[in-house]
Amino acid sequence: MSGQRELVPQALTWAAQSGQIAPPELLPRLLELGRGSKELRRVLAPILGERGRWLAQLNPDWRAVAAPQGADLEASWQDGELAARRVALRLNR
C-alpha cells in the first residue's frame, strides 16, 4: 500500500460502494493509515465493519478513524451495530 498511496482512497471508495468489509488481517494497517489522513478516515469508516470499529476503540490513536461524523453520526446512532452506536453515544456526550 505504501508505494501507491494515491490509489488507496479510490480503492477504499470502490470497496465501500460495493458493500465490502476489510479483511481482519488488514484492519491494523488501514487504521494506522487513517490515523494519519483525514481524507482516508472518510472512506475507511464504511469498510471497517464491526470488528474494525471494535479494534479502533481499543487503541486511542485509532478512535478518530472509526468515529462517524455529521449525518453519519446520526445514522450510526439510529441504524448502526452496537459498536457504532457506542461510538456515536460517546461523541454526543
C-alpha positions as a printed Julia matrix, in Angstrom:
93×3 Matrix{Float64}:
   0.0    0.0    0.0
   2.81   2.43   0.78
   4.02   2.74  -2.81
   0.62   3.52  -4.25
  -0.82   5.94  -1.65
  -2.69   7.96  -4.27
  -4.69   4.86  -5.21
  -5.69   3.93  -1.66
  -8.61   6.41  -1.29
 -10.09   5.33  -4.61
  -9.73   1.63  -3.83
 -11.36   2.12  -0.43
 -14.19   4.12  -2.01
 -14.83   1.34  -4.51
 -14.81  -1.25  -1.73
 -17.33   0.79   0.28
 -19.56   1.33  -2.75
 -19.65  -2.39  -3.4
 -20.53  -3.11   0.24
 -17.28  -4.86   1.08
 -15.73  -5.05   4.54
 -11.95  -5.04   5.01
 -10.44  -8.42   5.9
  -9.37  -8.7    9.54
  -5.68  -9.0    8.73
  -5.72  -5.57   7.02
  -7.54  -3.7    9.78
  -4.49  -2.62  11.83
  -2.72  -1.3    8.74
  -5.84   0.51   7.49
  -6.49   2.05  10.9
  -2.9    3.24  11.05
  -3.21   4.81   7.59
  -6.44   6.51   8.61
  -4.83   7.89  11.74
  -2.55   9.99   9.58
  -5.06  11.15   6.98
  -8.43  12.88   7.38
  -9.19  12.09   3.73
  -8.76   8.37   4.36
 -10.91   8.47   7.5
 -13.98   9.37   5.45
 -13.55   6.42   3.1
 -12.36   3.96   5.73
 -15.32   4.17   8.09
 -17.77   2.25   5.84
 -15.43  -0.69   5.26
 -14.2   -1.24   8.81
 -17.19  -3.33   9.83
 -18.0   -4.15  13.43
 -14.6   -5.77  14.05
 -12.72  -2.72  12.75
 -14.78  -0.32  14.87
 -14.2   -2.53  17.91
 -10.46  -2.68  17.23
 -10.31   1.1   16.79
 -11.83   1.59  20.23
  -9.0   -0.41  21.82
  -6.31   1.99  20.62
  -6.72   5.71  21.44
  -4.73   6.6   18.31
  -7.29   4.85  16.1
 -10.55   6.02  17.69
 -10.95   9.02  15.39
 -10.59   6.78  12.34
 -13.75   4.83  13.15
 -15.7    7.79  14.56
 -18.73   8.74  12.48
 -19.18  12.43  11.66
 -22.14  14.66  10.77
 -25.05  12.81   9.18
 -23.12   9.56   9.57
 -23.13  10.09  13.32
 -26.93  10.26  13.39
 -27.22   7.26  11.07
 -24.83   5.29  13.28
 -26.98   6.02  16.3
 -30.25   5.16  14.54
 -29.23   2.15  12.45
 -25.73   1.13  13.47
 -24.41  -2.02  15.01
 -23.72  -1.98  18.75
 -20.09  -0.84  18.36
 -21.11   2.03  16.06
 -23.83   3.11  18.47
 -21.35   3.17  21.35
 -19.07   5.46  19.36
 -21.99   7.73  18.46
 -23.06   7.91  22.1
 -19.54   8.82  23.26
 -19.25  11.53  20.6
 -22.62  13.03  21.52
 -21.67  13.25  25.2
